Amino acid sequence: MSIRVKFLMPCVLVSAMAFSQDSVSGYVFEDSNNNQKKENREKGVEGVAVSNGVQVVLTDKNGRYSLPVQEDQTVFVIKPSGYQTALNSNNLPQFYYHHKPKGSPADFKYKGTAPTGALPKELNFPLYKKEESKNFDILVFGDPQPYTEKELDYFRRGIVNEVKNTKKNAVLGISLGDLVGDNLSLQKPYADVMKEIGLPWYNVMGNHDMNYDAKEDRFSDETFENNFGPANYSFNYGNVHFIILDDILYPDPRDGKGYWGGFREDQLKFIENDLKLVDKNKLIVISFHIPLEHNNEDNFRNADRQKLFDFLNPFENVLLLSAHTHIQQQIFYTKKSGWNGAKDLHEYNVGTTCGDWYSGTPDDAGLPTSTMRDGTAKGYSFISFTDNQYKVKYRTAGKPEDYQIKLYIPKVIPHPSKTSAKILANFFMGSKKDKVEYRIDNGNWEEMEYDEAVDPNFALSVFKWDSTQNLFPGRRPSNPELSKHIWTAGFPKKLALGKHKLEVRAADMYGNQFTASEEFEVQNPVLIP
């Protein structure tokens, strides 16, 4: 059952308006007649967390809460497991109330929230009972990032239309930021497209979703908040606690130019206060845009990453999700990087739905091929949860479900096969922890060597653009970047003349096995007279 609101105001009951005050109270209640209004016979729900974006409190036995509140804060309920919040017409969860008496800054290019006036005397949050299994799937999108309506149509045709058929048992979805590409007037059309998937959808703010005319970071999300709700919040499903965060500091506090990865102090307090109330047995899944990994502080503020690690340290099961890079990689944090948990901390830096920003020549469907700069095909991810454990599977758009490895081998090598040419496998979901093997003509399986290298298939696609005398349809791809999931091997020296079959198999960190194969030929060399 999906409970929908017929208006775009947050799904809370607002009673008669009161004069300005510095606290807010109300009830979290079970809305038995689905009218989004608390009636005397409707009981409150005890032990539900409610937050103002900094403090987090639990409702009492009657479902009542009370919180301090300041201007420009959002008050929201943290959805407990076994309940759902209402959805608006675009399947966006409605669980919040923006307190902006004067509204968003009026001089912004893209508008935010209209003035909300004085704080309501009472804010009541309706919930609806829903059976939730501890075993469930979700969808994860990295960077849709359309800059134009045409690119939004590419996204709809290439990703959304496919997902409508492949979503299977997914119960919700998360987009990891850069929902659009700077043109914030596309945020509502993006939401209109996303509703076609038919799932509750949560959205992270990316650096291309911001109000660039903001003079302070706290105002950089005004349009995003108006269209999607708060940029920092949490919710529960099954035995998983999800946290959504804006990890972009804008303007950069170091010099006032550009942006920097990190968190404000109020965000860190919210994370700390939120996690204090979460059962240590739960799996914590944190979604943000800019990955935490960096070799110096150019990309992310070290102190903020360390504080986040310290808050997460008591939890045995944690997964971090990010996007932003337009490549795909598995990142593992250890004691060397400041993580002191019982096992390595995994961050999945998710490949993007727009791939390499909708570049490349058209595919068979007339859509940009848009392979990412590390050779990963554009696509999306499923995460399957079993209690407090998870498994991730990447799905390449427009390809069979088992398409996970792209091979590069010469079509022809000389006899005898003493050549410096290499067999190369790009295993899209791989990491240096994984095992990739090859064999030729049903021989023995031999282990391949992990490498960080440019994918030659992608490099060739770029070279094709640079060497043509007539432009192709579409746009030149970006320059290649080192891939974090390449394996190589040399050719055996005693291959007979004729055709041969190469097979590669790879096992990921979850025990899933994938294969790929190609044929090549050994020929007698042609000598120069």
HUWOGI-V681759 format. One line per field, one symbol per residue. phi: phi as a letter, one per 20 degrees, with the letter a starting at -180 (. if undefined). psi: psi as a letter, one per 30 degrees, with the letter a starting at -180 (. if undefined). burial: # if it has 16 or more other ideal C-beta (glycine too) atoms within 10 Angstrom, else .. A space follows every 50 residues. Layout:
BEGIN
phi = ???
psi = ???
burial = ???
END
This chain:
BEGIN
phi = .dedeebefgecedegfdfgbdbcbrceceefdldmcedgeeefdemeec cdncfccdfefenecbbfbcgmddebeegefnccefdefdmefdcbcfdc gemfgfeffdfdefgemffgfbdddeccfbfcffdbdcdcddkflfecff fffgfffedffffgddflefdaccdenlfcdmeffeffggfffffffncg cdceedfedeefefecgfdfdffggfecofecabadbldcdecdceddeb fgffbmdmcbfrcfffffffgfffffedgfefeddddbeefffaebefdb fgffffffgffegfefdbcdcbbmelccbddcecgfdnedffcgeedeef fdfelellenffefemdgglfffenfffrbcddddclddbcdcedffmcf geeccdecbffccedfeecefdeccdegefbffedcccbclmfffcfedf bdbfffffgffffgffdfecfefocgffffcgeebdccbeegeceffoec deccccdefdnfdccbbbdbcdcffdeef
psi = kkkklglfkkilkjakkllklglklakkljifghggkklefkklkkgkkk lgfdlklklafggklkklklkglkklkjklkgllllkafggkkjglkkji efalkfgkeklbklkfalklekjkjklkkkkklfjlllkkkkiehkflee eeeeeeefeeeefffffcgkfllkkhlheliejfffeeeeeeefffeglk kkkkklfggljfgkfkefgfgeeeeeffalfkallkkbhkjkkkkjhkjk ljfeggkalkkakleeeeeeeeeeffgkkfflkkjkkaeklfklfageek keeeeeeeeeefefkejkkkklbefhlklkkkkaeeggkglflkkkkjjk llffbhhhlllkafgglkehklfggkklalkkkkkjcgllkkkkjkkgll egjfkkkjlkfkllklhjlfllkkkjjegllfflkklllkhgakkkklkk ljlkjfeeeeeeeeefflfkklkakkllkllkkghkklllkkfiklkakl kkkkkkkafggkklllllklkklkljkk.
burial = ..#.#....#####.........########....#.#...#.##..### #######.#...###.#.#..#########..######.########### ..##...#.####..#..##.######..#.#...############... ##.###.###.##...#..############.##.##.###.###.#.## ###########..#..#.################################ ##......######..##.##.###..#...############.....## #..##.###.##..#.#################...###.#...###### ###########.....###################..#.#.#.#####.. ..#######...#.#.#....##########..#.###.#.......#.# ..####.##.##..#........#####.##.#######.#...#....# .#####.#.....#.#.#.#.#.......
END
